[in-house]
Amino acid sequence: MTTPISYQPTDGLSYDPSQAKYWDAASLQKEVTRAFEICHGCRMCFKYCDSFPRLFTFVDERHAGDVTKLDARETAEVFDACFQCKLCEVQCPYTPRDQHAFQLDFPKLVHRFKAVRAKKDGLPMRDRVLGDPDRAAGLARASFGLANTMNRVQLHRWFQEKLLGIHREKLLPEFAPATFERWAEQQGKVKPPGSEAVLFQTCYVQHNEPNLGRDVLEVLEKNQIDVACVTGLQCCGMPAWEHGDLAGLRAKARANLDLLLPYVERGAKVLAINPTCSMMLRREWKELLEGTDRERAERLAAATMDPSEYLWSIRNEPRFSTEFESSPNGPIAYHAPCHLRAQAVGFKGRDLLKKLPGVTVELVMECCGHDGTFAMTVEGFEPSQRAGANAFSGMKGARAAVWATDCPLAALQFQQHAGTKPLHPLAILARAYRGDPFPAPITDGGAA
């Protein structure tokens, strides 16, 4: 008879990479076995990604309910299927967030597994490339547009798939010819500490969609929020960390802390446009950094907000503007990003959209499946579509001419697999303030 496995934490429990036991393989295995036993008994998270169905299949069909019999390959399959949407942690009743005795955080256990593996085996080329968006964007910009052109060439994408493991059919974001930072410098948006808020534009806005950063600034300034931009900001580090590259994450976080903390010390809020990035600044850095950097990250976390969250916080002040020159005048389909849900701050972008005249908002709270670089990979492209199927159908079911999401990568996923690219809520507000036209509402007979 198999010895019962306690749900209580083992002496190998650690989510802190500053602890020596975090890196100990035997300690890690104790927690892997315990987590598998808890999840096998609970099964609440069967629908979020392939990690849990794979675990349950291995346990039920191969090992007669005994989680201790999963071998190293099966364990890796379970963890590699996780794409860090965080929804299992949001829904799990056994987490440190809920102060439960079991102290189970499955996404952090996955991070630990991948970090230990990366330390032991090193990082493959694909993970190094995808883990450093700033470097990839710099090389792309040096090609003077050739990278964007080649990403649309089938033969090139075939070679890219074979060399880097980036799926040939994945719709990739285009690289902007000039960065957001360069525009901000030209427009006098770069300011010394002393402003009400400072923008963390994120590497995606910096390199791929500078217009989104411009729209966000335009809306904030329309509402008399004094916002500063900063030069030299780097990626938040999530693309590196999702592959287990702790050193890469820490280097990027340290550089950003050096630039942002002088603003925070003068009372500024840090507004991070992408929910993944605000999650990293608000929740992850303070647990992953070490020494004085951890203390600095604590101070930054307390000042970090989503731009819509901050704008919503001043909605009752006289400066909040409802001087909209145009409006969608119909339903807006709003997708709630997983990493915004993980921060438990509500959906302030959705709430702001309700300020537009004649607008109703249909909320879709399903994962789109993109999740960082997962959907770009050969092994993740197809599962990401399956994971996002309910989100795709939910957005389509809203029968809205205008779609919204706070996550620019989710917007790419919807564009490719649902046929419509959502706008950031503040981009919609920017259009409404300017008086830009919106698509006509969808009627029963189709699009007007």
C-alpha positions as CSV (number, residue, x, y, z in Angstrom):
1,M,0.0,0.0,0.0
2,T,1.3,3.5,-0.9
3,T,2.2,5.7,2.0
4,P,-0.2,8.6,2.2
5,I,1.3,11.9,1.1
6,S,0.6,14.8,3.5
7,Y,-0.8,18.0,2.0
8,Q,1.2,20.0,4.6
9,P,4.3,21.8,3.3
10,T,7.5,19.7,3.3
11,D,10.9,20.9,4.5
12,G,11.6,21.6,0.9
13,L,9.0,24.4,0.5
14,S,10.5,27.5,-1.0
15,Y,9.4,30.1,-3.4
16,D,12.3,32.3,-2.6
17,P,15.4,31.9,-5.0
18,S,17.5,33.6,-2.3
19,Q,17.2,30.5,-0.2
20,A,19.7,27.6,-0.8
21,K,17.0,24.9,-0.7
22,Y,15.2,26.6,-3.6
23,W,17.9,25.2,-5.8
24,D,18.2,21.8,-4.2
25,A,16.8,19.1,-6.4
26,A,15.8,16.8,-3.6
27,S,13.9,19.6,-1.8
28,L,12.2,20.6,-5.1
29,Q,11.1,17.0,-5.7
30,K,9.4,16.9,-2.3
31,E,7.3,19.9,-3.2
32,V,6.6,18.6,-6.7
33,T,5.2,15.4,-5.2
34,R,3.1,17.2,-2.6
35,A,1.7,19.6,-5.2
36,F,0.8,16.8,-7.6
37,E,-1.0,15.0,-4.8
38,I,-3.0,18.1,-3.8
39,C,-3.9,18.9,-7.5
40,H,-4.7,15.2,-8.1
41,G,-7.2,15.3,-5.2
42,C,-8.7,18.7,-6.0
43,R,-8.9,19.0,-9.8
44,M,-10.4,22.5,-9.7
45,C,-8.0,23.7,-12.3
46,F,-8.6,21.2,-15.1
47,K,-9.6,23.8,-17.6
48,Y,-6.8,26.4,-17.5
49,C,-3.9,24.9,-19.5
50,D,-2.6,21.5,-20.5
51,S,-0.5,21.1,-17.3
52,F,-3.4,19.7,-15.2
53,P,-5.0,17.4,-17.8
54,R,-1.5,16.0,-18.5
55,L,-0.9,15.4,-14.8
56,F,-4.3,13.8,-14.3
57,T,-3.8,11.6,-17.4
58,F,-0.4,10.4,-16.2
59,V,-1.7,9.7,-12.7
60,D,-5.0,8.0,-13.7
61,E,-4.0,6.1,-16.9
62,R,-0.4,5.2,-16.3
63,H,0.2,5.1,-12.6
64,A,-3.0,4.0,-10.9
65,G,-3.4,7.2,-8.9
66,D,0.2,7.2,-7.5
67,V,1.8,10.6,-8.1
68,T,5.2,9.3,-6.9
69,K,5.5,7.2,-10.0
70,L,5.7,10.1,-12.4
71,D,9.2,10.1,-13.9
72,A,11.4,13.0,-14.8
73,R,10.1,13.2,-18.4
74,E,6.5,13.2,-17.3
75,T,7.1,15.8,-14.7
76,A,8.8,18.1,-17.2
77,E,5.8,17.7,-19.6
78,V,3.5,18.8,-16.9
79,F,5.5,21.9,-16.0
80,D,6.4,22.8,-19.6
81,A,2.7,22.9,-20.5
82,C,2.2,25.8,-18.0
83,F,2.3,29.2,-19.6
84,Q,2.0,31.3,-16.5
85,C,-1.4,32.7,-16.9
86,K,-1.7,32.6,-13.1
87,L,-5.4,31.7,-13.2
88,C,-4.8,28.5,-11.2
89,E,-3.3,30.6,-8.4
90,V,-6.1,33.1,-8.6
91,Q,-8.7,30.3,-8.2
92,C,-6.8,27.9,-5.9
93,P,-8.0,27.9,-2.3
94,Y,-4.7,26.7,-0.9
95,T,-2.4,29.6,-1.6
96,P,-0.1,31.8,0.4
97,R,-2.2,34.7,-0.9
98,D,-5.2,33.2,1.0
99,Q,-2.9,32.4,4.0
100,H,-3.8,28.7,3.7
101,A,-1.7,26.2,5.6
102,F,-0.9,24.2,2.4
103,Q,1.0,27.2,1.0
104,L,0.6,26.0,-2.6
105,D,1.5,28.3,-5.5
106,F,1.6,26.1,-8.6
107,P,2.9,28.8,-11.0
108,K,5.8,29.6,-8.6
109,L,6.6,25.9,-8.4
110,V,6.8,25.9,-12.2
111,H,9.2,28.8,-12.1
112,R,11.3,27.1,-9.5
113,F,11.4,23.9,-11.6
114,K,12.5,25.8,-14.7
115,A,15.0,27.9,-12.9
116,V,16.7,24.8,-11.4
117,R,16.7,23.2,-14.8
118,A,18.1,26.2,-16.5
119,K,20.9,26.4,-13.9
120,K,21.7,22.8,-14.5
121,D,21.4,22.5,-18.3
122,G,21.7,26.1,-19.5
123,L,19.2,27.9,-21.8
124,P,18.6,26.9,-25.4
125,M,19.1,29.5,-28.1
126,R,15.3,30.0,-28.6
127,D,14.8,30.9,-24.9
128,R,17.7,33.3,-24.9
129,V,16.3,35.1,-28.0
130,L,12.7,35.2,-26.7
131,G,13.9,36.1,-23.2
132,D,15.5,39.4,-24.3
133,P,13.0,41.5,-26.3
134,D,15.1,44.6,-26.1
135,R,18.0,42.9,-27.9
136,A,15.8,41.3,-30.5
137,A,14.1,44.6,-31.2
138,G,17.5,46.4,-31.5
139,L,18.7,43.9,-34.1
140,A,15.4,44.2,-36.0
141,R,15.6,48.0,-36.1
142,A,19.1,47.7,-37.4
143,S,17.7,45.8,-40.4
144,F,15.8,49.0,-41.5
145,G,12.5,47.2,-41.9
146,L,13.9,44.0,-43.4
147,A,13.0,42.0,-40.3
148,N,9.3,42.9,-40.7
149,T,9.4,42.0,-44.3
150,M,11.1,38.6,-43.7
151,N,8.6,37.8,-41.0
152,R,6.0,37.7,-43.7
153,V,8.1,35.4,-46.0
154,Q,7.1,31.8,-45.8
155,L,10.5,30.4,-46.5
156,H,12.1,32.6,-43.9
157,R,9.5,31.6,-41.3
158,W,10.2,27.9,-42.1
159,F,13.9,28.5,-41.4
160,Q,13.1,30.5,-38.3
161,E,11.0,27.6,-37.0
162,K,13.7,25.1,-37.5
163,L,16.5,27.3,-36.1
164,L,14.7,29.0,-33.2
165,G,11.5,27.0,-32.6
166,I,9.2,30.0,-33.3
167,H,6.1,28.7,-35.1
168,R,5.9,29.5,-38.8
169,E,2.2,30.5,-38.6
170,K,2.4,32.7,-35.6
171,L,1.4,36.3,-36.2
172,L,4.4,38.2,-34.8
173,P,4.3,41.9,-33.7
174,E,6.0,44.2,-36.1
175,F,8.9,46.3,-35.0
176,A,8.4,50.1,-35.1
177,P,11.1,52.1,-37.1
178,A,11.6,54.3,-34.1
179,T,11.1,53.7,-30.4
180,F,8.6,55.3,-28.1
181,E,11.4,56.7,-26.1
182,R,12.8,58.5,-29.1
183,W,9.4,60.1,-29.7
184,A,9.1,61.0,-26.0
185,E,12.4,62.8,-26.1
186,Q,11.5,64.7,-29.3
187,Q,8.2,65.8,-27.7
188,G,9.7,66.9,-24.4
189,K,8.0,64.2,-22.4
190,V,11.2,63.1,-20.7
191,K,11.3,64.9,-17.3
192,P,13.3,64.8,-14.1
193,P,11.7,63.5,-10.9
194,G,8.9,65.6,-9.5
195,S,6.0,64.6,-11.6
196,E,2.7,63.1,-10.4
197,A,3.4,59.9,-12.3
198,V,6.1,58.2,-14.3
199,L,5.4,55.9,-17.3
200,F,6.8,52.4,-17.6
201,Q,6.0,52.1,-21.2
202,T,7.0,48.4,-21.4
203,C,9.3,46.8,-24.0
204,Y,6.2,46.1,-26.3
205,V,5.2,49.7,-26.5
206,Q,8.8,50.8,-26.7
207,H,9.6,48.6,-29.7
208,N,6.4,47.5,-31.3
209,E,3.5,49.9,-30.7
210,P,4.7,53.3,-29.7
211,N,1.3,54.7,-30.7
212,L,-0.2,52.9,-27.7
213,G,2.2,54.8,-25.4
214,R,1.2,58.1,-27.1
215,D,-2.5,57.4,-26.7
216,V,-2.0,56.6,-23.0
217,L,0.0,59.8,-22.4
218,E,-2.6,61.8,-24.4
219,V,-5.4,60.5,-22.2
220,L,-3.6,61.1,-18.9
221,E,-2.6,64.6,-19.9
222,K,-6.2,65.3,-21.0
223,N,-7.1,64.6,-17.4
224,Q,-4.4,67.0,-16.1
225,I,-2.1,64.2,-14.8
226,D,1.5,65.3,-14.9
227,V,3.3,62.3,-16.4
228,A,7.1,61.9,-16.9
229,C,8.8,59.6,-19.3
230,V,12.2,58.1,-18.7
231,T,15.0,57.0,-21.0
232,G,16.8,53.7,-20.7
233,L,14.1,51.6,-19.3
234,Q,14.4,47.9,-20.0
235,C,12.0,44.9,-20.3
236,C,10.4,43.9,-17.0
237,G,12.1,40.5,-17.2
238,M,9.1,38.2,-17.5
239,P,10.2,36.8,-20.9
240,A,13.5,35.8,-19.3
241,W,12.0,34.5,-16.1
242,E,9.3,32.3,-17.8
243,H,12.3,30.3,-19.2
244,G,14.0,30.1,-15.8
245,D,16.6,32.9,-16.4
246,L,16.8,34.5,-12.9
247,A,20.0,36.3,-13.6
248,G,18.5,38.0,-16.7
249,L,15.5,39.1,-14.8
250,R,17.5,40.5,-11.9
251,A,19.8,42.5,-14.2
252,K,16.8,44.1,-15.9
253,A,14.9,44.7,-12.7
254,R,18.0,46.4,-11.1
255,A,18.5,48.7,-14.1
256,N,14.8,49.7,-14.0
257,L,14.9,50.3,-10.2
258,D,17.8,52.6,-10.7
259,L,15.8,54.7,-13.1
260,L,12.4,54.6,-11.5
261,L,13.1,54.9,-7.8
262,P,14.1,58.6,-7.9
263,Y,10.6,59.4,-9.2
264,V,9.0,57.2,-6.6
265,E,11.0,58.9,-3.8
266,R,9.5,62.2,-5.0
267,G,6.0,60.8,-4.7
268,A,5.3,59.6,-8.3
269,K,3.1,56.6,-9.2
270,V,4.7,54.2,-11.7
271,L,2.1,53.4,-14.5
272,A,2.9,50.2,-16.4
273,I,0.9,49.9,-19.6
274,N,1.1,46.1,-19.9
275,P,-0.6,44.0,-17.1
276,T,2.2,41.5,-17.2
277,C,4.7,44.2,-16.5
278,S,2.6,45.9,-13.8
279,M,2.3,42.4,-12.2
280,M,6.1,41.9,-12.3
281,L,6.7,45.3,-10.8
282,R,3.9,45.0,-8.2
283,R,4.2,41.3,-7.2
284,E,7.2,39.5,-8.6
285,W,10.3,41.6,-8.3
286,K,10.0,42.0,-4.5
287,E,10.0,38.2,-4.2
288,L,12.7,37.4,-6.8
289,L,15.4,40.0,-6.1
290,E,17.8,39.8,-3.2
291,G,19.6,42.1,-0.8
292,T,19.0,45.8,-1.1
293,D,17.3,45.3,-4.5
294,R,14.5,43.5,-2.7
295,E,13.9,46.4,-0.4
296,R,14.0,48.8,-3.3
297,A,11.5,46.6,-5.2
298,E,9.1,46.7,-2.2
299,R,9.0,50.5,-2.4
300,L,8.5,50.4,-6.2
301,A,5.7,47.8,-5.8
302,A,3.8,50.1,-3.5
303,A,3.8,52.8,-6.1
304,T,3.0,50.7,-9.2
305,M,-0.4,50.9,-10.8
306,D,-2.1,50.2,-14.1
307,P,-2.8,53.4,-16.1
308,S,-6.5,52.8,-16.2
309,E,-6.4,52.1,-12.5
310,Y,-4.8,55.4,-11.8
311,L,-7.1,57.3,-14.1
312,W,-10.1,55.7,-12.4
313,S,-8.8,56.8,-9.0
314,I,-9.3,60.5,-10.0
315,R,-12.7,60.0,-11.6
316,N,-14.5,62.1,-8.9
317,E,-12.0,65.0,-9.2
318,P,-12.9,68.1,-11.2
319,R,-10.0,67.4,-13.6
320,F,-11.5,64.1,-14.8
321,S,-12.7,64.8,-18.3
322,T,-15.8,63.5,-20.0
323,E,-15.4,65.8,-23.0
324,F,-15.7,63.1,-25.6
325,E,-16.0,64.2,-29.2
326,S,-17.1,60.7,-30.5
327,S,-18.1,57.3,-29.1
328,P,-18.6,53.7,-30.3
329,N,-22.3,54.2,-29.4
330,G,-22.9,50.5,-28.8
331,P,-21.5,47.5,-27.1
332,I,-17.8,47.1,-26.5
333,A,-16.4,43.6,-26.0
334,Y,-13.9,43.8,-23.2
335,H,-11.4,41.0,-22.5
336,A,-10.0,40.9,-18.9
337,P,-6.3,39.9,-19.1
338,C,-5.2,37.1,-16.8
339,H,-2.3,39.1,-15.3
340,L,-4.6,41.9,-14.4
341,R,-6.9,39.4,-12.6
342,A,-3.8,38.1,-10.8
343,Q,-3.3,41.6,-9.3
344,A,-6.8,41.7,-7.9
345,V,-7.3,45.4,-8.7
346,G,-10.5,45.1,-10.7
347,F,-11.1,46.0,-14.3
348,K,-10.7,49.8,-14.3
349,G,-10.3,49.9,-18.1
350,R,-13.7,48.4,-18.5
351,D,-15.1,50.8,-16.0
352,L,-13.6,53.8,-17.8
353,L,-15.2,52.6,-21.1
354,K,-18.6,52.8,-19.4
355,K,-18.1,56.6,-19.2
356,L,-18.4,56.9,-22.9
357,P,-21.9,57.9,-24.0
358,G,-24.2,55.2,-25.4
359,V,-21.7,52.4,-24.5
360,T,-22.3,49.1,-22.8
361,V,-19.5,46.7,-22.0
362,E,-19.6,42.9,-22.4
363,L,-17.0,41.3,-20.1
364,V,-15.1,38.2,-21.2
365,M,-13.0,36.6,-18.4
366,E,-11.4,33.7,-20.2
367,C,-7.7,33.3,-20.9
368,C,-6.7,34.2,-24.5
369,G,-3.9,31.6,-24.4
370,H,-1.1,33.9,-25.7
371,D,0.7,34.3,-22.3
372,G,4.1,35.9,-23.0
373,T,6.1,34.0,-25.6
374,F,4.3,30.7,-25.2
375,A,2.0,31.1,-28.2
376,M,5.1,31.9,-30.4
377,T,6.7,28.6,-29.8
378,V,6.3,25.4,-31.9
379,E,5.1,23.5,-28.9
380,G,2.8,26.3,-27.7
381,F,1.1,27.6,-30.8
382,E,-1.6,25.0,-31.1
383,P,-2.3,24.6,-27.3
384,S,-2.5,28.4,-27.1
385,Q,-5.4,28.3,-29.6
386,R,-7.2,25.7,-27.6
387,A,-6.7,27.6,-24.4
388,G,-8.1,30.7,-25.9
389,A,-11.1,29.2,-27.7
390,N,-13.6,30.3,-25.0
391,A,-12.2,33.8,-25.1
392,F,-12.4,33.9,-28.9
393,S,-16.0,32.7,-28.9
394,G,-16.9,35.0,-26.0
395,M,-15.6,38.1,-27.7
396,K,-17.4,37.2,-31.0
397,G,-20.6,36.4,-29.0
398,A,-20.7,40.0,-27.8
399,R,-21.5,41.1,-31.3
400,A,-19.5,44.3,-30.8
401,A,-17.9,46.4,-33.5
402,V,-15.2,47.6,-31.0
403,W,-13.1,45.1,-28.9
404,A,-10.9,46.1,-26.0
405,T,-8.2,44.5,-23.8
406,D,-5.5,46.0,-21.6
407,C,-3.0,43.4,-22.9
408,P,-1.3,44.1,-26.3
409,L,-0.2,40.5,-26.8
410,A,-3.8,39.3,-26.1
411,A,-4.8,41.8,-28.9
412,L,-2.4,39.9,-31.3
413,Q,-4.0,36.6,-30.3
414,F,-7.5,37.8,-31.0
415,Q,-6.4,39.4,-34.2
416,Q,-5.0,36.1,-35.5
417,H,-7.6,33.7,-34.2
418,A,-10.8,35.7,-33.8
419,G,-10.4,38.2,-36.7
420,T,-10.5,41.4,-34.7
421,K,-7.7,43.2,-33.0
422,P,-8.9,44.8,-29.7
423,L,-7.7,48.3,-28.6
424,H,-6.4,49.2,-25.2
425,P,-9.2,51.0,-23.2
426,L,-7.1,54.2,-23.1
427,A,-6.6,54.0,-26.8
428,I,-10.4,54.0,-27.2
429,L,-10.7,57.0,-24.9
430,A,-8.0,58.8,-26.8
431,R,-10.0,58.3,-30.0
432,A,-13.1,59.5,-28.3
433,Y,-11.4,62.6,-26.9
434,R,-10.0,63.4,-30.4
435,G,-13.3,62.8,-32.1
436,D,-12.0,60.0,-34.3
437,P,-14.7,57.8,-35.9
438,F,-15.6,54.4,-34.7
439,P,-17.1,51.4,-36.6
440,A,-20.8,51.4,-36.8
441,P,-22.5,49.0,-34.4
442,I,-23.3,45.5,-35.6
443,T,-26.9,44.9,-36.4
444,D,-28.9,41.7,-36.5
445,G,-28.1,41.4,-40.2
446,G,-24.4,41.8,-39.7
447,A,-22.0,44.8,-39.6
448,A,-23.7,48.0,-40.5
